[in-house]
Amino acid sequence: MKILVTPRSFGKTDPSIFQPLFDAGLEVSVNDSGGILDREGLAKRLAGCAGVILGVDPLDAGVLARAPELGAVAKYGVGVDNIDLEECRRRGIKVSLTLGANTEAVADCAFALLLAAARRLVLIDGKCRRRDWSKTTGLDVAGKTLGLIGLGAVGKGVAARARGFGMRVLAHDPFWDNGYAAGAGVVRATPDAIYAEADFISLHVPLNRDTRGMIGRRELAVMKRTVVLVNTARGGIIDEGALLDALEAGTIYGAGIDAFTEEPPRDPRWFALDNLILGSHSAASTRGATEAMGRLAAANLLRDLGL
């Protein structure tokens, strides 16, 4: 039985993560392209595969149509916007997630981007490397207001980190956890209230019809000029053209963006901004998180293949 593994970090720091797959007698094919597979590349590699451990590669209906033997998809992560779930359901293809495996790593990264953007750390580092020791004034973080759009596991992790900085935390989530919020001191707020009041805004929602483009020109226009916007969730949640315009005009202070609609982004303006910190969709890329995701994805796939 043949399977495909597309995430390049799967087993990278601990090759023994592959061993359960080999022990089950599977023929394992890996993504050797050096990047995220496009539709054609994924379709070609899925030929004859009964299962796939999938990263962010596009598993849409067209690709699935060319994988008639596919019976199980083990997502290496939790975002499923790159998977046609309806077609998987129609075909009886089992889809699993690595819930909880990368929560702390992503929360760490979100707060790191918040701090780095607030204090202009990348800009300062670049100046110092040019022997420029002039002072760059950043923003205070301690005691400020953090707004969270999405209060799932990662959002709660960011809230926990914010408590160490004495921050007031506002949050919006359609599936509100009253018990958690009361115990953690998190204040329920509408998205519009968060956009208007927060000094820092961090996004922790899936990409779907309701969230696509939810941060656009209107939302950016009501934010404080001193706001820092952080996205470690998915590209497409923010209107990227509107964000570029706001950063160029200085109508918001800065941003830390780890997820883009197209990766890497094509617009050259992204690479010219000194009030932006760019990420390569690597919020979950720590040894601990990738190894935990790998083990769980392998176990999920073996289970769903009946092995």
Number of C-alpha atoms within 10 A of each C-alpha: 12 17 24 23 23 25 24 15 18 25 19 15 13 14 11 13 21 17 14 14 18 12 8 11 12 18 12 16 15 15 16 12 10 8 12 18 20 13 15 13 15 22 19 12 19 24 18 16 20 21 28 27 24 24 24 19 17 23 25 18 15 14 21 23 14 16 20 14 16 24 19 25 26 27 29 31 25 18 18 21 15 15 22 16 17 12 16 20 11 8 14 12 21 18 20 21 21 21 16 15 23 24 21 20 20 25 25 17 23 28 20 15 28 26 19 20 25 25 18 20 17 15 17 18 13 12 15 12 9 9 9 11 11 9 8 11 10 14 17 11 18 13 14 16 20 26 31 30 23 22 26 16 17 24 25 22 19 24 27 16 16 20 16 10 13 13 19 19 27 25 26 22 18 9 9 14 12 12 8 12 18 11 8 14 13 23 14 21 18 14 20 13 16 25 25 16 19 24 25 27 25 28 23 27 23 19 19 13 9 10 14 17 17 16 19 16 17 12 16 22 15 16 24 17 16 16 24 26 27 27 27 26 24 23 21 19 25 24 18 20 13 18 21 17 15 18 20 19 10 13 18 22 24 29 27 26 26 22 24 22 13 10 14 12 14 9 11 8 13 18 12 9 15 17 21 26 22 17 18 13 19 13 25 21 16 17 15 15 20 24 23 19 27 28 22 23 27 24 18 22 26 18 13 18 17 8 11
